[in-house]
Amino acid sequence: MSYPQQPYPPKGDSNTLSIVGIVLGCVAFLFCPPLFGIAGLVCGIVANSKGERLAGTAIGVSIAGLVLGLVVGFAFGTLSV
């Protein structure tokens, strides 16, 4: 008795890493932008290499969170001193 061969799952069907990258990019805007922004960027780049659909969004949100978080941090840091 032979069983039919199982097909491979379609490429880019999961968006898990992209969603993690988006969440990390949003968190980077408020808390520790270098840590969370870079982590979100890495997740977005890995998701892009896996062909995930939301990878570009994750990369964009992570870059925006990193840059805006640093700008806001420096602005409030210089105002309070």
The first five atom37 places (N, CA, C, CB, O) and aatype in JSON, in Angstrom:
{
  "aatype": [12, 15, 18, 14, 5, 5, 14, 18, 14, 14, 11, 7, 3, 15, 2, 16, 10, 15, 9, 19, 7, 9, 19, 10, 7, 4, 19, 0, 13, 10, 13, 4, 14, 14, 10, 13, 7, 9, 0, 7, 10, 19, 4, 7, 9, 19, 0, 2, 15, 11, 7, 6, 1, 10, 0, 7, 16, 0, 9, 7, 19, 15, 9, 0, 7, 10, 19, 10, 7, 10, 19, 19, 7, 13, 0, 13, 7, 16, 10, 15, 19],
  "atom_mask": [
    [1, 1, 1, 1, 1],
    [1, 1, 1, 1, 1],
    [1, 1, 1, 1, 1],
    [1, 1, 1, 1, 1],
    [1, 1, 1, 1, 1],
    [1, 1, 1, 1, 1],
    [1, 1, 1, 1, 1],
    [1, 1, 1, 1, 1],
    [1, 1, 1, 1, 1],
    [1, 1, 1, 1, 1],
    [1, 1, 1, 1, 1],
    [1, 1, 1, 0, 1],
    [1, 1, 1, 1, 1],
    [1, 1, 1, 1, 1],
    [1, 1, 1, 1, 1],
    [1, 1, 1, 1, 1],
    [1, 1, 1, 1, 1],
    [1, 1, 1, 1, 1],
    [1, 1, 1, 1, 1],
    [1, 1, 1, 1, 1],
    [1, 1, 1, 0, 1],
    [1, 1, 1, 1, 1],
    [1, 1, 1, 1, 1],
    [1, 1, 1, 1, 1],
    [1, 1, 1, 0, 1],
    [1, 1, 1, 1, 1],
    [1, 1, 1, 1, 1],
    [1, 1, 1, 1, 1],
    [1, 1, 1, 1, 1],
    [1, 1, 1, 1, 1],
    [1, 1, 1, 1, 1],
    [1, 1, 1, 1, 1],
    [1, 1, 1, 1, 1],
    [1, 1, 1, 1, 1],
    [1, 1, 1, 1, 1],
    [1, 1, 1, 1, 1],
    [1, 1, 1, 0, 1],
    [1, 1, 1, 1, 1],
    [1, 1, 1, 1, 1],
    [1, 1, 1, 0, 1],
    [1, 1, 1, 1, 1],
    [1, 1, 1, 1, 1],
    [1, 1, 1, 1, 1],
    [1, 1, 1, 0, 1],
    [1, 1, 1, 1, 1],
    [1, 1, 1, 1, 1],
    [1, 1, 1, 1, 1],
    [1, 1, 1, 1, 1],
    [1, 1, 1, 1, 1],
    [1, 1, 1, 1, 1],
    [1, 1, 1, 0, 1],
    [1, 1, 1, 1, 1],
    [1, 1, 1, 1, 1],
    [1, 1, 1, 1, 1],
    [1, 1, 1, 1, 1],
    [1, 1, 1, 0, 1],
    [1, 1, 1, 1, 1],
    [1, 1, 1, 1, 1],
    [1, 1, 1, 1, 1],
    [1, 1, 1, 0, 1],
    [1, 1, 1, 1, 1],
    [1, 1, 1, 1, 1],
    [1, 1, 1, 1, 1],
    [1, 1, 1, 1, 1],
    [1, 1, 1, 0, 1],
    [1, 1, 1, 1, 1],
    [1, 1, 1, 1, 1],
    [1, 1, 1, 1, 1],
    [1, 1, 1, 0, 1],
    [1, 1, 1, 1, 1],
    [1, 1, 1, 1, 1],
    [1, 1, 1, 1, 1],
    [1, 1, 1, 0, 1],
    [1, 1, 1, 1, 1],
    [1, 1, 1, 1, 1],
    [1, 1, 1, 1, 1],
    [1, 1, 1, 0, 1],
    [1, 1, 1, 1, 1],
    [1, 1, 1, 1, 1],
    [1, 1, 1, 1, 1],
    [1, 1, 1, 1, 1]
  ],
  "atom_positions": [
    [[0.84, -1.16, 0.0], [0.0, 0.0, 0.0], [0.89, 1.24, 0.0], [-0.96, -0.01, 1.21], [1.77, 1.38, 0.85]],
    [[0.67, 2.13, -0.94], [1.46, 3.35, -0.98], [0.56, 4.55, -0.71], [2.17, 3.5, -2.35], [-0.61, 4.59, -1.09]],
    [[1.15, 5.51, -0.04], [0.43, 6.74, 0.3], [0.86, 7.84, -0.65], [0.69, 7.15, 1.78], [2.02, 7.87, -1.08]],
    [[-0.04, 8.73, -0.99], [0.37, 9.83, -1.86], [1.33, 10.75, -1.13], [-0.86, 10.63, -2.36], [1.22, 10.98, 0.07]],
    [[2.27, 11.27, -1.89], [3.27, 12.16, -1.3], [2.62, 13.47, -0.9], [4.44, 12.4, -2.28], [1.82, 14.04, -1.65]],
    [[2.98, 13.95, 0.3], [2.43, 15.2, 0.8], [3.11, 16.38, 0.11], [2.59, 15.3, 2.34], [4.34, 16.4, 0.0]],
    [[2.35, 17.35, -0.34], [2.98, 18.52, -0.99], [3.62, 19.43, 0.05], [1.94, 19.31, -1.82], [3.23, 19.46, 1.21]],
    [[4.6, 20.17, -0.41], [5.24, 21.15, 0.46], [4.27, 22.31, 0.69], [6.58, 21.66, -0.16], [3.48, 22.65, -0.19]],
    [[4.32, 22.93, 1.87], [3.45, 24.1, 2.09], [3.89, 25.24, 1.17], [3.49, 24.56, 3.58], [5.08, 25.36, 0.87]],
    [[2.96, 26.06, 0.73], [3.34, 27.17, -0.16], [4.28, 28.15, 0.53], [2.1, 27.91, -0.65], [4.17, 28.4, 1.73]],
    [[5.21, 28.7, -0.25], [6.2, 29.63, 0.29], [5.53, 30.95, 0.67], [7.33, 29.88, -0.72], [4.7, 31.47, -0.08]],
    [[5.89, 31.49, 1.82], [5.37, 32.77, 2.24], [3.95, 32.73, 2.79], [0.0, 0.0, 0.0], [3.27, 33.76, 2.82]],
    [[3.49, 31.57, 3.21], [2.13, 31.44, 3.71], [1.98, 31.98, 5.12], [1.7, 29.98, 3.67], [0.89, 32.41, 5.5]],
    [[3.05, 31.97, 5.89], [3.01, 32.45, 7.27], [3.59, 33.87, 7.32], [3.8, 31.49, 8.21], [4.51, 34.2, 6.58]],
    [[3.03, 34.68, 8.19], [3.53, 36.06, 8.37], [4.01, 36.29, 9.79], [2.43, 37.07, 8.02], [4.02, 37.42, 10.26]],
    [[4.41, 35.24, 10.47], [4.76, 35.33, 11.89], [5.92, 36.29, 12.12], [5.11, 33.96, 12.43], [5.81, 37.19, 12.96]],
    [[7.0, 36.13, 11.41], [8.16, 37.01, 11.62], [7.85, 38.45, 11.23], [9.35, 36.5, 10.81], [8.35, 39.39, 11.85]],
    [[7.03, 38.63, 10.21], [6.65, 39.98, 9.82], [5.85, 40.67, 10.92], [5.83, 39.96, 8.53], [6.08, 41.83, 11.23]],
    [[4.92, 39.94, 11.51], [4.1, 40.51, 12.58], [4.96, 40.82, 13.8], [2.97, 39.56, 12.96], [4.76, 41.85, 14.44]],
    [[5.89, 39.94, 14.12], [6.81, 40.21, 15.23], [7.64, 41.45, 14.94], [7.74, 38.99, 15.49], [7.85, 42.27, 15.83]],
    [[8.1, 41.59, 13.7], [8.87, 42.78, 13.32], [8.06, 44.06, 13.41], [0.0, 0.0, 0.0], [8.58, 45.09, 13.84]],
    [[6.77, 44.01, 13.02], [5.9, 45.18, 13.12], [5.7, 45.57, 14.58], [4.55, 44.9, 12.45], [5.77, 46.75, 14.92]],
    [[5.44, 44.58, 15.43], [5.23, 44.86, 16.85], [6.49, 45.43, 17.48], [4.8, 43.57, 17.6], [6.42, 46.39, 18.25]],
    [[7.65, 44.86, 17.16], [8.9, 45.39, 17.71], [9.18, 46.81, 17.22], [10.06, 44.47, 17.33], [9.7, 47.63, 17.97]],
    [[8.83, 47.09, 15.97], [9.0, 48.45, 15.45], [8.11, 49.45, 16.17], [0.0, 0.0, 0.0], [8.53, 50.57, 16.43]],
    [[6.89, 49.04, 16.49], [5.98, 49.93, 17.24], [6.48, 50.14, 18.67], [4.55, 49.34, 17.27], [6.4, 51.25, 19.2]],
    [[6.97, 49.1, 19.29], [7.49, 49.2, 20.65], [8.75, 50.08, 20.67], [7.81, 47.79, 21.23], [9.0, 50.79, 21.65]],
    [[9.53, 50.04, 19.58], [10.76, 50.83, 19.51], [10.48, 52.32, 19.56], [11.52, 50.49, 18.25], [11.35, 53.1, 19.96]],
    [[9.3, 52.73, 19.15], [8.97, 54.15, 19.2], [8.91, 54.66, 20.63], [7.64, 54.41, 18.5], [9.2, 55.83, 20.88]],
    [[8.53, 53.8, 21.58], [8.34, 54.23, 22.96], [9.44, 53.77, 23.92], [7.04, 53.73, 23.46], [9.79, 54.5, 24.85]],
    [[9.99, 52.59, 23.71], [10.94, 52.0, 24.66], [12.18, 51.54, 23.93], [10.3, 50.83, 25.42], [12.09, 50.76, 22.99]],
    [[13.32, 51.99, 24.35], [14.64, 51.52, 23.91], [14.72, 51.31, 22.38], [14.98, 50.22, 24.61], [14.82, 50.18, 21.92]],
    [[14.67, 52.4, 21.62], [14.66, 52.28, 20.16], [15.81, 51.47, 19.56], [14.67, 53.63, 19.58], [15.56, 50.72, 18.62]],
    [[17.05, 51.59, 20.05], [18.1, 50.8, 19.41], [17.87, 49.29, 19.54], [19.44, 51.16, 20.0], [18.11, 48.54, 18.59]],
    [[17.42, 48.85, 20.68], [17.22, 47.41, 20.89], [16.04, 46.9, 20.08], [17.0, 47.11, 22.38], [16.18, 45.97, 19.28]],
    [[14.87, 47.49, 20.29], [13.66, 46.98, 19.65], [13.61, 47.3, 18.16], [12.44, 47.55, 20.33], [13.1, 46.51, 17.37]],
    [[14.13, 48.45, 17.77], [14.15, 48.8, 16.36], [15.03, 47.89, 15.53], [0.0, 0.0, 0.0], [14.65, 47.45, 14.45]],
    [[16.21, 47.61, 16.04], [17.12, 46.71, 15.32], [16.58, 45.29, 15.32], [18.53, 46.75, 15.95], [16.71, 44.59, 14.31]],
    [[15.99, 44.85, 16.42], [15.4, 43.5, 16.47], [14.25, 43.39, 15.46], [14.9, 43.17, 17.9], [14.12, 42.37, 14.78]],
    [[13.42, 44.43, 15.37], [12.34, 44.42, 14.4], [12.85, 44.43, 12.98], [0.0, 0.0, 0.0], [12.29, 43.78, 12.1]],
    [[13.92, 45.18, 12.75], [14.53, 45.24, 11.41], [15.09, 43.87, 11.01], [15.64, 46.3, 11.38], [14.93, 43.44, 9.87]],
    [[15.74, 43.2, 11.94], [16.27, 41.86, 11.66], [15.14, 40.88, 11.36], [17.11, 41.34, 12.86], [15.23, 40.09, 10.42]],
    [[14.06, 40.95, 12.14], [12.9, 40.08, 11.88], [12.31, 40.37, 10.5], [11.83, 40.27, 12.96], [11.94, 39.44, 9.78]],
    [[12.22, 41.64, 10.13], [11.7, 42.0, 8.82], [12.57, 41.52, 7.69], [0.0, 0.0, 0.0], [12.07, 41.07, 6.66]],
    [[13.88, 41.61, 7.86], [14.8, 41.16, 6.8], [14.74, 39.64, 6.65], [16.24, 41.6, 7.1], [14.73, 39.13, 5.53]],
    [[14.69, 38.93, 7.77], [14.58, 37.46, 7.7], [13.24, 37.07, 7.07], [14.71, 36.82, 9.12], [13.18, 36.14, 6.27]],
    [[12.18, 37.78, 7.44], [10.87, 37.51, 6.86], [10.88, 37.77, 5.35], [9.78, 38.37, 7.53], [10.25, 37.04, 4.59]],
    [[11.6, 38.8, 4.93], [11.71, 39.1, 3.5], [12.44, 37.99, 2.76], [12.44, 40.44, 3.29], [12.06, 37.63, 1.64]],
    [[13.47, 37.44, 3.38], [14.2, 36.35, 2.74], [13.36, 35.07, 2.66], [15.51, 36.08, 3.49], [13.59, 34.22, 1.8]],
    [[12.38, 34.95, 3.56], [11.48, 33.79, 3.52], [10.29, 34.03, 2.6], [10.99, 33.46, 4.92], [9.49, 33.13, 2.37]],
    [[10.16, 35.23, 2.09], [9.09, 35.54, 1.15], [7.77, 35.87, 1.81], [0.0, 0.0, 0.0], [6.71, 35.67, 1.2]],
    [[7.8, 36.36, 3.04], [6.55, 36.7, 3.72], [5.96, 37.97, 3.11], [6.78, 36.88, 5.24], [6.69, 38.88, 2.72]],
    [[4.65, 38.02, 3.06], [3.94, 39.1, 2.39], [4.08, 40.44, 3.11], [2.49, 38.76, 2.28], [4.14, 41.47, 2.44]],
    [[4.12, 40.45, 4.42], [4.17, 41.69, 5.2], [5.59, 42.11, 5.58], [3.35, 41.53, 6.46], [5.77, 42.98, 6.44]],
    [[6.59, 41.52, 4.96], [7.98, 41.81, 5.33], [8.36, 43.26, 5.06], [8.92, 40.88, 4.56], [9.07, 43.87, 5.86]],
    [[7.91, 43.83, 3.95], [8.23, 45.22, 3.64], [7.64, 46.18, 4.67], [0.0, 0.0, 0.0], [8.26, 47.17, 5.05]],
    [[6.43, 45.85, 5.12], [5.8, 46.67, 6.15], [6.58, 46.58, 7.45], [4.34, 46.23, 6.38], [6.78, 47.59, 8.13]],
    [[7.03, 45.38, 7.8], [7.81, 45.2, 9.03], [9.11, 45.98, 8.98], [8.1, 43.72, 9.26], [9.51, 46.59, 9.97]],
    [[9.77, 45.98, 7.84], [11.03, 46.72, 7.7], [10.76, 48.22, 7.81], [11.71, 46.39, 6.34], [11.5, 48.93, 8.49]],
    [[9.72, 48.71, 7.15], [9.39, 50.13, 7.2], [9.01, 50.6, 8.59], [0.0, 0.0, 0.0], [9.46, 51.66, 9.04]],
    [[8.17, 49.82, 9.28], [7.75, 50.21, 10.62], [8.94, 50.16, 11.58], [6.62, 49.28, 11.12], [9.05, 51.02, 12.46]],
    [[9.81, 49.19, 11.43], [10.98, 49.09, 12.31], [11.94, 50.26, 12.1], [11.71, 47.77, 12.07], [12.47, 50.81, 13.07]],
    [[12.16, 50.64, 10.86], [13.03, 51.79, 10.6], [12.4, 53.07, 11.15], [13.3, 51.94, 9.07], [13.08, 53.89, 11.77]],
    [[11.09, 53.23, 10.92], [10.4, 54.42, 11.43], [10.43, 54.45, 12.96], [8.95, 54.46, 10.94], [10.68, 55.5, 13.55]],
    [[10.18, 53.31, 13.59], [10.23, 53.26, 15.05], [11.61, 53.56, 15.6], [0.0, 0.0, 0.0], [11.75, 54.23, 16.61]],
    [[12.62, 53.05, 14.93], [14.0, 53.3, 15.36], [14.35, 54.78, 15.23], [14.98, 52.45, 14.54], [14.86, 55.39, 16.18]],
    [[14.1, 55.36, 14.07], [14.48, 56.76, 13.83], [13.64, 57.71, 14.68], [14.32, 57.11, 12.33], [14.18, 58.58, 15.37]],
    [[12.33, 57.54, 14.65], [11.47, 58.45, 15.43], [11.67, 58.28, 16.92], [10.01, 58.21, 15.08], [11.62, 59.26, 17.67]],
    [[11.91, 57.05, 17.36], [12.18, 56.82, 18.78], [13.46, 57.51, 19.23], [0.0, 0.0, 0.0], [13.51, 58.07, 20.32]],
    [[14.49, 57.47, 18.39], [15.74, 58.16, 18.73], [15.55, 59.67, 18.72], [16.84, 57.77, 17.75], [16.07, 60.36, 19.6]],
    [[14.81, 60.19, 17.73], [14.58, 61.63, 17.67], [13.8, 62.11, 18.89], [13.83, 62.0, 16.38], [14.16, 63.1, 19.51]],
    [[12.73, 61.39, 19.23], [11.93, 61.77, 20.39], [12.75, 61.63, 21.67], [10.65, 60.91, 20.48], [12.65, 62.47, 22.57]],
    [[13.55, 60.6, 21.76], [14.4, 60.41, 22.94], [15.41, 61.53, 23.11], [0.0, 0.0, 0.0], [15.61, 62.02, 24.22]],
    [[16.06, 61.93, 22.01], [17.02, 63.03, 22.1], [16.32, 64.34, 22.4], [17.81, 63.14, 20.81], [16.85, 65.16, 23.15]],
    [[15.14, 64.57, 21.83], [14.4, 65.81, 22.08], [14.0, 65.93, 23.54], [13.16, 65.9, 21.18], [14.2, 66.97, 24.15]],
    [[13.44, 64.86, 24.1], [13.05, 64.91, 25.5], [14.24, 64.84, 26.43], [12.1, 63.8, 25.81], [14.18, 65.34, 27.55]],
    [[15.3, 64.21, 25.98], [16.51, 64.15, 26.81], [17.17, 65.5, 26.94], [0.0, 0.0, 0.0], [17.68, 65.84, 28.01]],
    [[17.18, 66.28, 25.88], [17.8, 67.59, 25.95], [16.89, 68.63, 26.61], [18.17, 68.06, 24.55], [17.38, 69.62, 27.15]],
    [[15.59, 68.41, 26.58], [14.67, 69.33, 27.24], [14.7, 69.2, 28.76], [13.26, 69.11, 26.73], [14.51, 70.18, 29.48]],
    [[14.93, 67.99, 29.23], [14.87, 67.78, 30.68], [16.17, 68.11, 31.39], [14.49, 66.36, 30.97], [16.19, 68.21, 32.61]],
    [[17.24, 68.27, 30.66], [18.53, 68.56, 31.29], [18.73, 70.01, 31.55], [19.66, 68.05, 30.45], [19.77, 70.41, 32.08]]
  ]
}
